[in-house]
Structures are given as C-alpha cells and as structure tokens.
Amino acid sequence: MRAVLDAAEEICRAGGTSLANVLRAHHFVSDLNVVYPALQIWREKLGPSPIPFGAVRTKLPIPDCSIVMDMWAYYSGR
C-alpha cells in the first residue's frame, strides 16, 4: 500500500494536486485482512483527515497481488 500511495502521490503532484484532494479511493482486495493495514497507511499519509475509503473483496487478475486501487482526485487550481 505504501508503494501504491507513493505512486498516487507522485501522479497527483504531477497533476497539480495532492492526496488531500482525493474524492474516491476504491480498494479491490483479494483478502479482507489487508483492509485495516491499508487504512493505517492512509492515516500515515493524511493524518486525521477523512479518507474516502471503500473496499471490495474480489479475485484479482494479477498473481500474488493483494490490493488494486482506483482513485479520483480533484484539481483545485486553474
């Protein structure tokens, strides 16, 4: 999850926004036991701010992958 959020943070920064502007973060997980640790890593990044966090258990198409995330962030500038 740290690698995913680090990459998402980089993408946000390149687009002129940040993880603080995430509107939706859907997490597709192969095992529900990864949800709480993933949420804790979001907390490390955003502190007490609300986290737009949703999780769905499903079979993932990537072998040995436990989480895939779909995230939307908004740009608040020009």
PDB file with SEQRES, HELIX, SHEET and CRYST1 records, atoms N, CA, C and O in Angstrom:
SEQRES   1 A   78  MET ARG ALA VAL LEU ASP ALA ALA GLU GLU ILE CYS ARG          
SEQRES   2 A   78  ALA GLY GLY THR SER LEU ALA ASN VAL LEU ARG ALA HIS          
SEQRES   3 A   78  HIS PHE VAL SER ASP LEU ASN VAL VAL TYR PRO ALA LEU          
SEQRES   4 A   78  GLN ILE TRP ARG GLU LYS LEU GLY PRO SER PRO ILE PRO          
SEQRES   5 A   78  PHE GLY ALA VAL ARG THR LYS LEU PRO ILE PRO ASP CYS          
SEQRES   6 A   78  SER ILE VAL MET ASP MET TRP ALA TYR TYR SER GLY ARG          
HELIX    1 AA1 ARG A    2  ALA A   14  1                                  13    
HELIX    2 AA2 LEU A   19  ASN A   21  5                                   3    
HELIX    3 AA3 LEU A   32  VAL A   34  5                                   3    
HELIX    4 AA4 VAL A   35  LEU A   46  1                                  12    
SHEET    1 AA1 3 PHE A  53  ARG A  57  0                                        
SHEET    2 AA1 3 VAL A  22  VAL A  29  1                                        
SHEET    3 AA1 3 ILE A  67  ALA A  73 -1                                        
CRYST1    1.000    1.000    1.000  90.00  90.00  90.00 P 1           1          
ATOM      1  N   MET A   1       0.819  -1.185   0.000  1.00  0.00           N  
ATOM      2  CA  MET A   1       0.000   0.000   0.000  1.00  0.00           C  
ATOM      3  C   MET A   1       0.862   1.248   0.000  1.00  0.00           C  
ATOM      4  O   MET A   1       0.508   2.249  -0.623  1.00  0.00           O  
ATOM      5  N   ARG A   2       1.993   1.197   0.694  1.00  0.00           N  
ATOM      6  CA  ARG A   2       2.886   2.370   0.665  1.00  0.00           C  
ATOM      7  C   ARG A   2       3.347   2.664  -0.753  1.00  0.00           C  
ATOM      8  O   ARG A   2       3.378   3.822  -1.170  1.00  0.00           O  
ATOM      9  N   ALA A   3       3.708   1.621  -1.500  1.00  0.00           N  
ATOM     10  CA  ALA A   3       4.162   1.812  -2.886  1.00  0.00           C  
ATOM     11  C   ALA A   3       3.036   2.387  -3.742  1.00  0.00           C  
ATOM     12  O   ALA A   3       3.270   3.265  -4.573  1.00  0.00           O  
ATOM     13  N   VAL A   4       1.831   1.900  -3.542  1.00  0.00           N  
ATOM     14  CA  VAL A   4       0.674   2.395  -4.302  1.00  0.00           C  
ATOM     15  C   VAL A   4       0.427   3.864  -3.980  1.00  0.00           C  
ATOM     16  O   VAL A   4       0.236   4.675  -4.887  1.00  0.00           O  
ATOM     17  N   LEU A   5       0.428   4.211  -2.700  1.00  0.00           N  
ATOM     18  CA  LEU A   5       0.174   5.604  -2.319  1.00  0.00           C  
ATOM     19  C   LEU A   5       1.322   6.526  -2.701  1.00  0.00           C  
ATOM     20  O   LEU A   5       1.091   7.687  -3.037  1.00  0.00           O  
ATOM     21  N   ASP A   6       2.550   6.032  -2.658  1.00  0.00           N  
ATOM     22  CA  ASP A   6       3.684   6.845  -3.117  1.00  0.00           C  
ATOM     23  C   ASP A   6       3.521   7.168  -4.600  1.00  0.00           C  
ATOM     24  O   ASP A   6       3.745   8.304  -5.018  1.00  0.00           O  
ATOM     25  N   ALA A   7       3.133   6.175  -5.392  1.00  0.00           N  
ATOM     26  CA  ALA A   7       2.918   6.392  -6.829  1.00  0.00           C  
ATOM     27  C   ALA A   7       1.730   7.334  -7.054  1.00  0.00           C  
ATOM     28  O   ALA A   7       1.794   8.217  -7.909  1.00  0.00           O  
ATOM     29  N   ALA A   8       0.656   7.150  -6.294  1.00  0.00           N  
ATOM     30  CA  ALA A   8      -0.514   8.020  -6.418  1.00  0.00           C  
ATOM     31  C   ALA A   8      -0.162   9.456  -6.047  1.00  0.00           C  
ATOM     32  O   ALA A   8      -0.628  10.403  -6.679  1.00  0.00           O  
ATOM     33  N   GLU A   9       0.655   9.604  -5.027  1.00  0.00           N  
ATOM     34  CA  GLU A   9       1.092  10.934  -4.599  1.00  0.00           C  
ATOM     35  C   GLU A   9       1.898  11.619  -5.705  1.00  0.00           C  
ATOM     36  O   GLU A   9       1.738  12.814  -5.952  1.00  0.00           O  
ATOM     37  N   GLU A  10       2.754  10.857  -6.360  1.00  0.00           N  
ATOM     38  CA  GLU A  10       3.548  11.379  -7.474  1.00  0.00           C  
ATOM     39  C   GLU A  10       2.659  11.810  -8.640  1.00  0.00           C  
ATOM     40  O   GLU A  10       2.869  12.868  -9.234  1.00  0.00           O  
ATOM     41  N   ILE A  11       1.668  10.983  -8.959  1.00  0.00           N  
ATOM     42  CA  ILE A  11       0.735  11.301 -10.041  1.00  0.00           C  
ATOM     43  C   ILE A  11      -0.060  12.556  -9.692  1.00  0.00           C  
ATOM     44  O   ILE A  11      -0.236  13.437 -10.533  1.00  0.00           O  
ATOM     45  N   CYS A  12      -0.536  12.635  -8.458  1.00  0.00           N  
ATOM     46  CA  CYS A  12      -1.265  13.827  -8.017  1.00  0.00           C  
ATOM     47  C   CYS A  12      -0.396  15.072  -8.143  1.00  0.00           C  
ATOM     48  O   CYS A  12      -0.833  16.092  -8.675  1.00  0.00           O  
ATOM     49  N   ARG A  13       0.819  14.983  -7.657  1.00  0.00           N  
ATOM     50  CA  ARG A  13       1.734  16.120  -7.706  1.00  0.00           C  
ATOM     51  C   ARG A  13       1.972  16.568  -9.148  1.00  0.00           C  
ATOM     52  O   ARG A  13       1.984  17.766  -9.427  1.00  0.00           O  
ATOM     53  N   ALA A  14       2.160  15.620 -10.063  1.00  0.00           N  
ATOM     54  CA  ALA A  14       2.370  15.940 -11.477  1.00  0.00           C  
ATOM     55  C   ALA A  14       1.139  16.626 -12.066  1.00  0.00           C  
ATOM     56  O   ALA A  14       1.256  17.428 -12.993  1.00  0.00           O  
ATOM     57  N   GLY A  15      -0.036  16.312 -11.531  1.00  0.00           N  
ATOM     58  CA  GLY A  15      -1.272  16.930 -11.998  1.00  0.00           C  
ATOM     59  C   GLY A  15      -1.647  18.193 -11.242  1.00  0.00           C  
ATOM     60  O   GLY A  15      -2.714  18.763 -11.472  1.00  0.00           O  
ATOM     61  N   GLY A  16      -0.784  18.632 -10.349  1.00  0.00           N  
ATOM     62  CA  GLY A  16      -1.026  19.867  -9.613  1.00  0.00           C  
ATOM     63  C   GLY A  16      -1.968  19.720  -8.430  1.00  0.00           C  
ATOM     64  O   GLY A  16      -2.589  20.697  -8.010  1.00  0.00           O  
ATOM     65  N   THR A  17      -2.084  18.521  -7.889  1.00  0.00           N  
ATOM     66  CA  THR A  17      -2.957  18.303  -6.737  1.00  0.00           C  
ATOM     67  C   THR A  17      -2.243  17.432  -5.705  1.00  0.00           C  
ATOM     68  O   THR A  17      -1.024  17.277  -5.775  1.00  0.00           O  
ATOM     69  N   SER A  18      -2.972  16.864  -4.755  1.00  0.00           N  
ATOM     70  CA  SER A  18      -2.347  16.048  -3.716  1.00  0.00           C  
ATOM     71  C   SER A  18      -3.316  14.967  -3.235  1.00  0.00           C  
ATOM     72  O   SER A  18      -4.492  14.966  -3.599  1.00  0.00           O  
ATOM     73  N   LEU A  19      -2.814  14.062  -2.427  1.00  0.00           N  
ATOM     74  CA  LEU A  19      -3.673  13.029  -1.849  1.00  0.00           C  
ATOM     75  C   LEU A  19      -4.766  13.637  -0.973  1.00  0.00           C  
ATOM     76  O   LEU A  19      -5.814  13.023  -0.771  1.00  0.00           O  
ATOM     77  N   ALA A  20      -4.530  14.826  -0.460  1.00  0.00           N  
ATOM     78  CA  ALA A  20      -5.544  15.501   0.354  1.00  0.00           C  
ATOM     79  C   ALA A  20      -6.792  15.823  -0.468  1.00  0.00           C  
ATOM     80  O   ALA A  20      -7.861  16.058   0.096  1.00  0.00           O  
ATOM     81  N   ASN A  21      -6.662  15.836  -1.799  1.00  0.00           N  
ATOM     82  CA  ASN A  21      -7.794  16.138  -2.680  1.00  0.00           C  
ATOM     83  C   ASN A  21      -8.417  14.887  -3.292  1.00  0.00           C  
ATOM     84  O   ASN A  21      -9.105  14.972  -4.310  1.00  0.00           O  
ATOM     85  N   VAL A  22      -8.186  13.755  -2.693  1.00  0.00           N  
ATOM     86  CA  VAL A  22      -8.793  12.519  -3.188  1.00  0.00           C  
ATOM     87  C   VAL A  22     -10.270  12.514  -2.821  1.00  0.00           C  
ATOM     88  O   VAL A  22     -10.642  12.725  -1.667  1.00  0.00           O  
ATOM     89  N   LEU A  23     -11.098  12.271  -3.823  1.00  0.00           N  
ATOM     90  CA  LEU A  23     -12.553  12.210  -3.620  1.00  0.00           C  
ATOM     91  C   LEU A  23     -13.034  10.787  -3.407  1.00  0.00           C  
ATOM     92  O   LEU A  23     -13.997  10.548  -2.679  1.00  0.00           O  
ATOM     93  N   ARG A  24     -12.356   9.845  -4.047  1.00  0.00           N  
ATOM     94  CA  ARG A  24     -12.792   8.447  -4.000  1.00  0.00           C  
ATOM     95  C   ARG A  24     -11.571   7.562  -4.107  1.00  0.00           C  
ATOM     96  O   ARG A  24     -10.692   7.801  -4.936  1.00  0.00           O  
ATOM     97  N   ALA A  25     -11.514   6.548  -3.276  1.00  0.00           N  
ATOM     98  CA  ALA A  25     -10.434   5.558  -3.343  1.00  0.00           C  
ATOM     99  C   ALA A  25     -11.058   4.185  -3.119  1.00  0.00           C  
ATOM    100  O   ALA A  25     -11.309   3.779  -1.984  1.00  0.00           O  
ATOM    101  N   HIS A  26     -11.301   3.483  -4.218  1.00  0.00           N  
ATOM    102  CA  HIS A  26     -11.839   2.126  -4.126  1.00  0.00           C  
ATOM    103  C   HIS A  26     -10.686   1.144  -4.103  1.00  0.00           C  
ATOM    104  O   HIS A  26      -9.802   1.184  -4.960  1.00  0.00           O  
ATOM    105  N   HIS A  27     -10.701   0.279  -3.137  1.00  0.00           N  
ATOM    106  CA  HIS A  27      -9.651  -0.728  -2.979  1.00  0.00           C  
ATOM    107  C   HIS A  27     -10.255  -2.090  -3.291  1.00  0.00           C  
ATOM    108  O   HIS A  27     -11.217  -2.514  -2.651  1.00  0.00           O  
ATOM    109  N   PHE A  28      -9.694  -2.758  -4.258  1.00  0.00           N  
ATOM    110  CA  PHE A  28     -10.129  -4.102  -4.608  1.00  0.00           C  
ATOM    111  C   PHE A  28      -9.102  -5.041  -3.997  1.00  0.00           C  
ATOM    112  O   PHE A  28      -7.919  -4.980  -4.332  1.00  0.00           O  
ATOM    113  N   VAL A  29      -9.551  -5.902  -3.106  1.00  0.00           N  
ATOM    114  CA  VAL A  29      -8.638  -6.744  -2.337  1.00  0.00           C  
ATOM    115  C   VAL A  29      -8.969  -8.218  -2.527  1.00  0.00           C  
ATOM    116  O   VAL A  29     -10.125  -8.597  -2.710  1.00  0.00           O  
ATOM    117  N   SER A  30      -7.928  -9.034  -2.480  1.00  0.00           N  
ATOM    118  CA  SER A  30      -8.129 -10.479  -2.581  1.00  0.00           C  
ATOM    119  C   SER A  30      -8.417 -11.090  -1.207  1.00  0.00           C  
ATOM    120  O   SER A  30      -8.932 -12.204  -1.112  1.00  0.00           O  
ATOM    121  N   ASP A  31      -8.079 -10.351  -0.145  1.00  0.00           N  
ATOM    122  CA  ASP A  31      -8.250 -10.831   1.227  1.00  0.00           C  
ATOM    123  C   ASP A  31      -8.640  -9.632   2.097  1.00  0.00           C  
ATOM    124  O   ASP A  31      -7.924  -8.631   2.125  1.00  0.00           O  
ATOM    125  N   LEU A  32      -9.745  -9.724   2.790  1.00  0.00           N  
ATOM    126  CA  LEU A  32     -10.199  -8.603   3.612  1.00  0.00           C  
ATOM    127  C   LEU A  32      -9.239  -8.258   4.748  1.00  0.00           C  
ATOM    128  O   LEU A  32      -9.338  -7.177   5.329  1.00  0.00           O  
ATOM    129  N   ASN A  33      -8.329  -9.142   5.067  1.00  0.00           N  
ATOM    130  CA  ASN A  33      -7.346  -8.868   6.125  1.00  0.00           C  
ATOM    131  C   ASN A  33      -6.360  -7.775   5.748  1.00  0.00           C  
ATOM    132  O   ASN A  33      -5.644  -7.285   6.622  1.00  0.00           O  
ATOM    133  N   VAL A  34      -6.291  -7.372   4.488  1.00  0.00           N  
ATOM    134  CA  VAL A  34      -5.378  -6.293   4.090  1.00  0.00           C  
ATOM    135  C   VAL A  34      -6.027  -4.913   4.219  1.00  0.00           C  
ATOM    136  O   VAL A  34      -5.349  -3.895   4.085  1.00  0.00           O  
ATOM    137  N   VAL A  35      -7.336  -4.875   4.478  1.00  0.00           N  
ATOM    138  CA  VAL A  35      -8.040  -3.596   4.517  1.00  0.00           C  
ATOM    139  C   VAL A  35      -7.576  -2.718   5.686  1.00  0.00           C  
ATOM    140  O   VAL A  35      -7.246  -1.551   5.478  1.00  0.00           O  
ATOM    141  N   TYR A  36      -7.544  -3.248   6.884  1.00  0.00           N  
ATOM    142  CA  TYR A  36      -7.145  -2.423   8.039  1.00  0.00           C  
ATOM    143  C   TYR A  36      -5.703  -1.919   7.913  1.00  0.00           C  
ATOM    144  O   TYR A  36      -5.462  -0.734   8.144  1.00  0.00           O  
ATOM    145  N   PRO A  37      -4.730  -2.779   7.554  1.00  0.00           N  
ATOM    146  CA  PRO A  37      -3.375  -2.249   7.369  1.00  0.00           C  
ATOM    147  C   PRO A  37      -3.310  -1.174   6.278  1.00  0.00           C  
ATOM    148  O   PRO A  37      -2.572  -0.199   6.418  1.00  0.00           O  
ATOM    149  N   ALA A  38      -4.073  -1.343   5.199  1.00  0.00           N  
ATOM    150  CA  ALA A  38      -4.090  -0.328   4.141  1.00  0.00           C  
ATOM    151  C   ALA A  38      -4.644   0.990   4.679  1.00  0.00           C  
ATOM    152  O   ALA A  38      -4.113   2.058   4.376  1.00  0.00           O  
ATOM    153  N   LEU A  39      -5.695   0.915   5.465  1.00  0.00           N  
ATOM    154  CA  LEU A  39      -6.280   2.107   6.064  1.00  0.00           C  
ATOM    155  C   LEU A  39      -5.278   2.814   6.972  1.00  0.00           C  
ATOM    156  O   LEU A  39      -5.236   4.044   6.999  1.00  0.00           O  
ATOM    157  N   GLN A  40      -4.484   2.069   7.705  1.00  0.00           N  
ATOM    158  CA  GLN A  40      -3.469   2.658   8.578  1.00  0.00           C  
ATOM    159  C   GLN A  40      -2.403   3.410   7.781  1.00  0.00           C  
ATOM    160  O   GLN A  40      -1.903   4.443   8.226  1.00  0.00           O  
ATOM    161  N   ILE A  41      -2.061   2.895   6.619  1.00  0.00           N  
ATOM    162  CA  ILE A  41      -1.070   3.587   5.780  1.00  0.00           C  
ATOM    163  C   ILE A  41      -1.663   4.881   5.221  1.00  0.00           C  
ATOM    164  O   ILE A  41      -0.956   5.882   5.112  1.00  0.00           O  
ATOM    165  N   TRP A  42      -2.950   4.875   4.867  1.00  0.00           N  
ATOM    166  CA  TRP A  42      -3.615   6.125   4.501  1.00  0.00           C  
ATOM    167  C   TRP A  42      -3.518   7.114   5.658  1.00  0.00           C  
ATOM    168  O   TRP A  42      -3.236   8.293   5.439  1.00  0.00           O  
ATOM    169  N   ARG A  43      -3.747   6.651   6.888  1.00  0.00           N  
ATOM    170  CA  ARG A  43      -3.667   7.523   8.067  1.00  0.00           C  
ATOM    171  C   ARG A  43      -2.281   8.152   8.201  1.00  0.00           C  
ATOM    172  O   ARG A  43      -2.158   9.327   8.545  1.00  0.00           O  
ATOM    173  N   GLU A  44      -1.233   7.357   7.926  1.00  0.00           N  
ATOM    174  CA  GLU A  44       0.134   7.893   7.968  1.00  0.00           C  
ATOM    175  C   GLU A  44       0.284   9.047   6.990  1.00  0.00           C  
ATOM    176  O   GLU A  44       0.957  10.034   7.286  1.00  0.00           O  
ATOM    177  N   LYS A  45      -0.342   8.926   5.827  1.00  0.00           N  
ATOM    178  CA  LYS A  45      -0.224   9.947   4.779  1.00  0.00           C  
ATOM    179  C   LYS A  45      -1.091  11.172   5.056  1.00  0.00           C  
ATOM    180  O   LYS A  45      -0.644  12.300   4.849  1.00  0.00           O  
ATOM    181  N   LEU A  46      -2.332  10.966   5.523  1.00  0.00           N  
ATOM    182  CA  LEU A  46      -3.288  12.064   5.641  1.00  0.00           C  
ATOM    183  C   LEU A  46      -3.587  12.511   7.064  1.00  0.00           C  
ATOM    184  O   LEU A  46      -4.287  13.503   7.268  1.00  0.00           O  
ATOM    185  N   GLY A  47      -3.065  11.791   8.046  1.00  0.00           N  
ATOM    186  CA  GLY A  47      -3.356  12.163   9.431  1.00  0.00           C  
ATOM    187  C   GLY A  47      -4.829  11.996   9.739  1.00  0.00           C  
ATOM    188  O   GLY A  47      -5.446  11.032   9.287  1.00  0.00           O  
ATOM    189  N   PRO A  48      -5.412  12.922  10.506  1.00  0.00           N  
ATOM    190  CA  PRO A  48      -6.803  12.761  10.930  1.00  0.00           C  
ATOM    191  C   PRO A  48      -7.845  13.158   9.871  1.00  0.00           C  
ATOM    192  O   PRO A  48      -9.045  13.061  10.129  1.00  0.00           O  
ATOM    193  N   SER A  49      -7.409  13.596   8.701  1.00  0.00           N  
ATOM    194  CA  SER A  49      -8.357  13.981   7.651  1.00  0.00           C  
ATOM    195  C   SER A  49      -9.228  12.795   7.248  1.00  0.00           C  
ATOM    196  O   SER A  49      -8.792  11.647   7.333  1.00  0.00           O  
ATOM    197  N   PRO A  50     -10.454  13.068   6.809  1.00  0.00           N  
ATOM    198  CA  PRO A  50     -11.315  11.980   6.343  1.00  0.00           C  
ATOM    199  C   PRO A  50     -10.691  11.263   5.144  1.00  0.00           C  
ATOM    200  O   PRO A  50     -10.045  11.885   4.301  1.00  0.00           O  
ATOM    201  N   ILE A  51     -10.892   9.966   5.085  1.00  0.00           N  
ATOM    202  CA  ILE A  51     -10.340   9.166   3.991  1.00  0.00           C  
ATOM    203  C   ILE A  51     -11.512   8.601   3.188  1.00  0.00           C  
ATOM    204  O   ILE A  51     -12.367   7.909   3.741  1.00  0.00           O  
ATOM    205  N   PRO A  52     -11.553   8.895   1.887  1.00  0.00           N  
ATOM    206  CA  PRO A  52     -12.627   8.379   1.038  1.00  0.00           C  
ATOM    207  C   PRO A  52     -12.342   6.926   0.666  1.00  0.00           C  
ATOM    208  O   PRO A  52     -11.986   6.628  -0.474  1.00  0.00           O  
ATOM    209  N   PHE A  53     -12.499   6.046   1.616  1.00  0.00           N  
ATOM    210  CA  PHE A  53     -12.008   4.673   1.522  1.00  0.00           C  
ATOM    211  C   PHE A  53     -13.161   3.691   1.371  1.00  0.00           C  
ATOM    212  O   PHE A  53     -14.085   3.676   2.184  1.00  0.00           O  
ATOM    213  N   GLY A  54     -13.103   2.876   0.335  1.00  0.00           N  
ATOM    214  CA  GLY A  54     -14.056   1.795   0.157  1.00  0.00           C  
ATOM    215  C   GLY A  54     -13.287   0.547  -0.237  1.00  0.00           C  
ATOM    216  O   GLY A  54     -12.269   0.647  -0.922  1.00  0.00           O  
ATOM    217  N   ALA A  55     -13.744  -0.617   0.175  1.00  0.00           N  
ATOM    218  CA  ALA A  55     -13.039  -1.860  -0.160  1.00  0.00           C  
ATOM    219  C   ALA A  55     -14.043  -2.920  -0.616  1.00  0.00           C  
ATOM    220  O   ALA A  55     -15.142  -3.050  -0.077  1.00  0.00           O  
ATOM    221  N   VAL A  56     -13.614  -3.665  -1.627  1.00  0.00           N  
ATOM    222  CA  VAL A  56     -14.413  -4.750  -2.181  1.00  0.00           C  
ATOM    223  C   VAL A  56     -13.516  -5.970  -2.306  1.00  0.00           C  
ATOM    224  O   VAL A  56     -12.423  -5.892  -2.867  1.00  0.00           O  
ATOM    225  N   ARG A  57     -13.984  -7.100  -1.781  1.00  0.00           N  
ATOM    226  CA  ARG A  57     -13.209  -8.331  -1.930  1.00  0.00           C  
ATOM    227  C   ARG A  57     -13.562  -8.957  -3.277  1.00  0.00           C  
ATOM    228  O   ARG A  57     -14.733  -9.112  -3.623  1.00  0.00           O  
ATOM    229  N   THR A  58     -12.524  -9.312  -4.023  1.00  0.00           N  
ATOM    230  CA  THR A  58     -12.711  -9.897  -5.342  1.00  0.00           C  
ATOM    231  C   THR A  58     -11.475 -10.698  -5.731  1.00  0.00           C  
ATOM    232  O   THR A  58     -10.430 -10.589  -5.089  1.00  0.00           O  
ATOM    233  N   LYS A  59     -11.592 -11.473  -6.745  1.00  0.00           N  
ATOM    234  CA  LYS A  59     -10.425 -12.170  -7.282  1.00  0.00           C  
ATOM    235  C   LYS A  59      -9.691 -11.185  -8.184  1.00  0.00           C  
ATOM    236  O   LYS A  59     -10.279 -10.614  -9.103  1.00  0.00           O  
ATOM    237  N   LEU A  60      -8.413 -10.991  -7.917  1.00  0.00           N  
ATOM    238  CA  LEU A  60      -7.625 -10.030  -8.696  1.00  0.00           C  
ATOM    239  C   LEU A  60      -6.931 -10.735  -9.859  1.00  0.00           C  
ATOM    240  O   LEU A  60      -6.510 -11.884  -9.730  1.00  0.00           O  
ATOM    241  N   PRO A  61      -6.814 -10.048 -10.990  1.00  0.00           N  
ATOM    242  CA  PRO A  61      -6.217 -10.671 -12.177  1.00  0.00           C  
ATOM    243  C   PRO A  61      -4.699 -10.783 -12.141  1.00  0.00           C  
ATOM    244  O   PRO A  61      -4.105 -11.410 -13.019  1.00  0.00           O  
ATOM    245  N   ILE A  62      -4.067 -10.187 -11.141  1.00  0.00           N  
ATOM    246  CA  ILE A  62      -2.607 -10.176 -11.060  1.00  0.00           C  
ATOM    247  C   ILE A  62      -2.171 -11.206 -10.019  1.00  0.00           C  
ATOM    248  O   ILE A  62      -2.532 -11.080  -8.849  1.00  0.00           O  
ATOM    249  N   PRO A  63      -1.406 -12.217 -10.419  1.00  0.00           N  
ATOM    250  CA  PRO A  63      -0.972 -13.241  -9.451  1.00  0.00           C  
ATOM    251  C   PRO A  63      -0.215 -12.630  -8.269  1.00  0.00           C  
ATOM    252  O   PRO A  63       0.603 -11.728  -8.447  1.00  0.00           O  
ATOM    253  N   ASP A  64      -0.493 -13.122  -7.083  1.00  0.00           N  
ATOM    254  CA  ASP A  64       0.159 -12.698  -5.836  1.00  0.00           C  
ATOM    255  C   ASP A  64      -0.070 -11.230  -5.474  1.00  0.00           C  
ATOM    256  O   ASP A  64       0.626 -10.688  -4.616  1.00  0.00           O  
ATOM    257  N   CYS A  65      -1.021 -10.600  -6.108  1.00  0.00           N  
ATOM    258  CA  CYS A  65      -1.367  -9.215  -5.781  1.00  0.00           C  
ATOM    259  C   CYS A  65      -2.501  -9.242  -4.763  1.00  0.00           C  
ATOM    260  O   CYS A  65      -3.457  -9.999  -4.926  1.00  0.00           O  
ATOM    261  N   SER A  66      -2.407  -8.431  -3.720  1.00  0.00           N  
ATOM    262  CA  SER A  66      -3.449  -8.443  -2.696  1.00  0.00           C  
ATOM    263  C   SER A  66      -4.338  -7.207  -2.733  1.00  0.00           C  
ATOM    264  O   SER A  66      -5.400  -7.196  -2.110  1.00  0.00           O  
ATOM    265  N   ILE A  67      -3.913  -6.144  -3.466  1.00  0.00           N  
ATOM    266  CA  ILE A  67      -4.724  -4.921  -3.497  1.00  0.00           C  
ATOM    267  C   ILE A  67      -4.506  -4.169  -4.806  1.00  0.00           C  
ATOM    268  O   ILE A  67      -3.382  -4.048  -5.295  1.00  0.00           O  
ATOM    269  N   VAL A  68      -5.604  -3.671  -5.357  1.00  0.00           N  
ATOM    270  CA  VAL A  68      -5.590  -2.791  -6.530  1.00  0.00           C  
ATOM    271  C   VAL A  68      -6.470  -1.611  -6.164  1.00  0.00           C  
ATOM    272  O   VAL A  68      -7.538  -1.791  -5.579  1.00  0.00           O  
ATOM    273  N   MET A  69      -6.031  -0.398  -6.504  1.00  0.00           N  
ATOM    274  CA  MET A  69      -6.786   0.781  -6.105  1.00  0.00           C  
ATOM    275  C   MET A  69      -7.196   1.610  -7.314  1.00  0.00           C  
ATOM    276  O   MET A  69      -6.424   1.780  -8.258  1.00  0.00           O  
ATOM    277  N   ASP A  70      -8.424   2.123  -7.272  1.00  0.00           N  
ATOM    278  CA  ASP A  70      -8.946   3.071  -8.247  1.00  0.00           C  
ATOM    279  C   ASP A  70      -9.210   4.354  -7.471  1.00  0.00           C  
ATOM    280  O   ASP A  70      -9.982   4.356  -6.512  1.00  0.00           O  
ATOM    281  N   MET A  71      -8.570   5.443  -7.884  1.00  0.00           N  
ATOM    282  CA  MET A  71      -8.635   6.664  -7.100  1.00  0.00           C  
ATOM    283  C   MET A  71      -8.967   7.859  -7.982  1.00  0.00           C  
ATOM    284  O   MET A  71      -8.469   7.956  -9.103  1.00  0.00           O  
ATOM    285  N   TRP A  72      -9.797   8.763  -7.492  1.00  0.00           N  
ATOM    286  CA  TRP A  72     -10.089  10.024  -8.156  1.00  0.00           C  
ATOM    287  C   TRP A  72      -9.651  11.158  -7.239  1.00  0.00           C  
ATOM    288  O   TRP A  72      -9.934  11.150  -6.041  1.00  0.00           O  
ATOM    289  N   ALA A  73      -8.956  12.134  -7.818  1.00  0.00           N  
ATOM    290  CA  ALA A  73      -8.565  13.325  -7.068  1.00  0.00           C  
ATOM    291  C   ALA A  73      -8.954  14.545  -7.891  1.00  0.00           C  
ATOM    292  O   ALA A  73      -8.961  14.490  -9.121  1.00  0.00           O  
ATOM    293  N   TYR A  74      -9.275  15.638  -7.223  1.00  0.00           N  
ATOM    294  CA  TYR A  74      -9.637  16.842  -7.958  1.00  0.00           C  
ATOM    295  C   TYR A  74      -8.496  17.847  -7.937  1.00  0.00           C  
ATOM    296  O   TYR A  74      -7.645  17.845  -7.048  1.00  0.00           O  
ATOM    297  N   TYR A  75      -8.513  18.697  -8.942  1.00  0.00           N  
ATOM    298  CA  TYR A  75      -7.549  19.771  -9.100  1.00  0.00           C  
ATOM    299  C   TYR A  75      -8.252  21.066  -8.720  1.00  0.00           C  
ATOM    300  O   TYR A  75      -9.280  21.411  -9.302  1.00  0.00           O  
ATOM    301  N   SER A  76      -7.710  21.775  -7.760  1.00  0.00           N  
ATOM    302  CA  SER A  76      -8.397  22.964  -7.266  1.00  0.00           C  
ATOM    303  C   SER A  76      -7.848  24.270  -7.837  1.00  0.00           C  
ATOM    304  O   SER A  76      -8.317  25.350  -7.477  1.00  0.00           O  
ATOM    305  N   GLY A  77      -6.873  24.178  -8.714  1.00  0.00           N  
ATOM    306  CA  GLY A  77      -6.296  25.390  -9.306  1.00  0.00           C  
ATOM    307  C   GLY A  77      -6.911  25.710 -10.651  1.00  0.00           C  
ATOM    308  O   GLY A  77      -7.981  25.206 -10.996  1.00  0.00           O  
ATOM    309  N   ARG A  78      -6.224  26.556 -11.411  1.00  0.00           N  
ATOM    310  CA  ARG A  78      -6.683  26.920 -12.758  1.00  0.00           C  
ATOM    311  C   ARG A  78      -6.548  25.813 -13.732  1.00  0.00           C  
ATOM    312  O   ARG A  78      -6.894  25.974 -14.902  1.00  0.00           O  
TER     313      ARG A  78                                                      
END                                                                             
